[in-house]
Amino acid sequence: MQLQNEKIQITLKAQGAKMMSWKVSGTELLWQGDPTYWGRQAPILFPIVGRLLDDQYVYEGNTYTMSQHGFARDAMFEIESSTATSVRFTLNDTSESRQHYPFPFTLTVSYQLVGEEVIVTYRVHNPGETTLPFSIGGHPAFNIPFMGGTFEDYVIDFGEIRSLDRYLLEGPYLTKSGENSPSSKRLGA
């Protein structure tokens, strides 16, 4: 599926509700998934971000397995609605997902083109009666440098000042410590 306006064009796939391409004036911004380094482009991480010890967790006495970053990145989403510049994908729990994550849920992922921006919105709905434990994230990779310069010339601009927390890894796992970074509206140089 393709969305396009006068400034940008993105290509999306219902499997994983993921972006496969992001072009501005014909220049590809999104990493194209070379499996030599990393075969994905922009997976959605749900219902976990990161990796579980031995890919397992225990809930109410039962042991469940879940691979790194959860299952949404490979699941088939339904297209709930679409226009030339927006689309809304939906994923509901299934008997298969409940084997790894025993909770009812609806995950909605929306993409909207506004000028030169791609606005991505995640919404997690809990139709159940118990707490829905989850984490969610996006993992886009970019072709940097894509418009000249060096890697150090690029920043992520949040548009407003935010407190940034940084968590350290030991291999693929979080350490128990985190550190607060100074408040900033930019990440990078």
C-alpha positions as CSV (number, residue, x, y, z in Angstrom):
1,M,0.0,0.0,0.0
2,Q,1.3,3.5,-0.8
3,L,0.5,6.9,0.7
4,Q,1.6,10.0,-1.1
5,N,1.2,13.8,-0.9
6,E,3.0,16.6,-2.6
7,K,6.2,16.2,-0.5
8,I,6.6,12.5,0.4
9,Q,5.7,9.0,-0.5
10,I,5.7,6.0,1.9
11,T,5.1,2.3,1.2
12,L,3.5,0.2,3.9
13,K,2.8,-3.5,4.3
14,A,-0.2,-5.0,6.2
15,Q,2.1,-7.8,7.6
16,G,3.5,-6.0,10.7
17,A,1.7,-2.7,9.7
18,K,5.2,-1.6,8.8
19,M,6.7,1.0,6.7
20,M,8.8,-0.4,3.9
21,S,9.9,2.8,2.1
22,W,9.9,6.6,2.9
23,K,10.9,8.8,0.1
24,V,11.3,12.6,0.0
25,S,11.8,14.1,-3.4
26,G,12.7,10.6,-4.7
27,T,15.4,10.1,-2.0
28,E,14.9,6.9,0.1
29,L,15.2,7.7,3.8
30,L,14.4,4.3,5.2
31,W,16.9,1.5,5.4
32,Q,16.0,-1.2,2.9
33,G,16.8,-4.3,5.0
34,D,20.1,-5.8,3.9
35,P,20.1,-9.1,5.8
36,T,23.9,-9.0,6.0
37,Y,23.5,-6.3,8.7
38,W,19.8,-6.2,9.6
39,G,17.0,-7.5,7.5
40,R,14.1,-5.3,8.7
41,Q,13.2,-1.7,8.0
42,A,10.8,-0.4,10.7
43,P,9.2,-3.1,12.8
44,I,6.6,-2.4,15.5
45,L,7.6,-3.8,18.8
46,F,4.6,-5.1,20.8
47,P,3.7,-6.5,23.4
48,I,7.3,-6.2,24.6
49,V,10.2,-4.1,23.7
50,G,13.4,-6.0,24.1
51,R,14.2,-9.6,25.0
52,L,13.1,-11.8,27.8
53,L,15.5,-14.0,29.7
54,D,15.4,-17.3,27.8
55,D,12.5,-15.8,25.8
56,Q,10.1,-16.8,28.6
57,Y,8.0,-15.3,31.3
58,V,5.6,-16.6,34.0
59,Y,2.1,-15.2,34.4
60,E,-0.3,-16.7,37.0
61,G,1.8,-19.8,37.3
62,N,2.0,-20.5,33.6
63,T,5.1,-20.2,31.5
64,Y,4.9,-18.4,28.1
65,T,7.4,-17.9,25.4
66,M,7.9,-14.8,23.4
67,S,10.6,-13.9,21.0
68,Q,12.5,-10.6,21.0
69,H,10.2,-7.5,20.6
70,G,7.0,-9.6,20.6
71,F,4.9,-10.8,17.7
72,A,3.2,-7.7,16.2
73,R,6.1,-7.1,13.8
74,D,5.3,-10.3,11.9
75,A,1.5,-10.5,12.4
76,M,-1.1,-9.8,9.7
77,F,-3.0,-6.6,10.4
78,E,-6.3,-5.6,8.9
79,I,-6.7,-2.3,7.1
80,E,-9.5,-0.6,9.0
81,S,-9.5,2.6,6.8
82,S,-7.4,4.4,4.2
83,T,-7.2,7.5,2.1
84,A,-4.5,8.8,-0.2
85,T,-2.6,10.2,2.8
86,S,-3.5,8.0,5.7
87,V,-4.1,4.5,6.8
88,R,-5.2,2.7,10.0
89,F,-4.2,-0.9,10.7
90,T,-5.7,-3.1,13.4
91,L,-4.5,-6.2,15.1
92,N,-6.7,-8.1,17.6
93,D,-5.7,-11.0,19.8
94,T,-6.2,-14.5,18.4
95,S,-6.0,-18.0,19.8
96,E,-2.5,-18.1,18.4
97,S,-1.4,-14.9,20.1
98,R,-2.9,-16.0,23.4
99,Q,-0.5,-19.0,23.4
100,H,2.3,-16.4,23.9
101,Y,0.4,-13.5,25.4
102,P,-2.7,-14.5,27.3
103,F,-4.5,-11.2,27.1
104,P,-7.3,-9.7,25.0
105,F,-6.1,-6.6,23.1
106,T,-6.6,-4.4,20.1
107,L,-3.6,-2.7,18.6
108,T,-4.2,0.1,16.2
109,V,-1.4,1.7,14.2
110,S,-2.1,4.8,12.1
111,Y,0.1,6.6,9.5
112,Q,-0.7,10.1,8.3
113,L,1.2,12.3,5.9
114,V,1.1,16.0,6.8
115,G,3.5,18.2,4.8
116,E,6.9,16.7,5.1
117,E,6.0,14.6,8.2
118,V,4.9,11.1,8.7
119,I,2.8,10.9,11.9
120,V,2.7,7.5,13.4
121,T,0.2,6.8,16.2
122,Y,-0.1,3.6,18.3
123,R,-3.2,2.9,20.3
124,V,-3.6,-0.1,22.5
125,H,-7.1,-1.0,23.7
126,N,-7.8,-3.4,26.6
127,P,-11.2,-5.0,26.1
128,G,-10.5,-7.3,29.1
129,E,-11.3,-6.9,32.7
130,T,-7.7,-7.3,34.0
131,T,-4.7,-5.1,33.7
132,L,-3.1,-5.3,30.2
133,P,0.7,-5.4,30.7
134,F,2.6,-4.3,27.6
135,S,5.2,-2.1,26.1
136,I,5.3,-0.7,22.6
137,G,7.8,1.0,20.3
138,G,8.9,1.7,16.8
139,H,12.2,0.6,15.5
140,P,12.8,2.5,12.2
141,A,16.2,2.4,10.6
142,F,17.4,5.2,8.3
143,N,19.9,5.5,5.4
144,I,22.2,8.0,7.0
145,P,23.8,10.1,5.6
146,F,21.1,10.4,2.9
147,M,21.4,14.1,1.9
148,G,25.2,14.6,2.3
149,G,27.2,15.3,5.4
150,T,28.3,12.8,8.0
151,F,26.4,10.7,10.5
152,E,27.2,13.3,13.2
153,D,25.3,15.9,11.3
154,Y,21.9,14.2,11.9
155,V,19.6,14.7,15.0
156,I,16.2,13.6,16.2
157,D,14.2,16.7,17.0
158,F,11.2,16.0,19.4
159,G,9.8,19.5,18.8
160,E,9.6,20.2,22.5
161,I,11.9,19.7,25.5
162,R,11.7,16.2,27.0
163,S,13.4,14.4,29.8
164,L,15.3,11.5,28.2
165,D,16.1,8.3,30.1
166,R,18.8,6.0,29.0
167,Y,19.0,2.3,29.9
168,L,22.1,0.3,29.6
169,L,22.4,-3.2,28.1
170,E,24.5,-6.2,29.0
171,G,24.3,-8.1,25.7
172,P,20.7,-8.1,24.7
173,Y,19.3,-7.5,28.2
174,L,18.7,-4.4,30.3
175,T,20.8,-3.8,33.3
176,K,19.1,-2.8,36.5
177,S,20.4,0.7,36.2
178,G,19.3,3.6,34.2
179,E,20.5,7.1,34.0
180,N,18.7,10.4,33.4
181,S,20.0,12.5,30.6
182,P,19.6,16.3,30.7
183,S,16.3,17.5,29.3
184,S,16.5,18.2,25.6
185,K,14.4,18.6,22.5
186,R,17.1,17.0,20.4
187,L,18.9,13.7,20.4
188,G,22.3,13.7,18.5
189,A,24.9,16.2,17.6
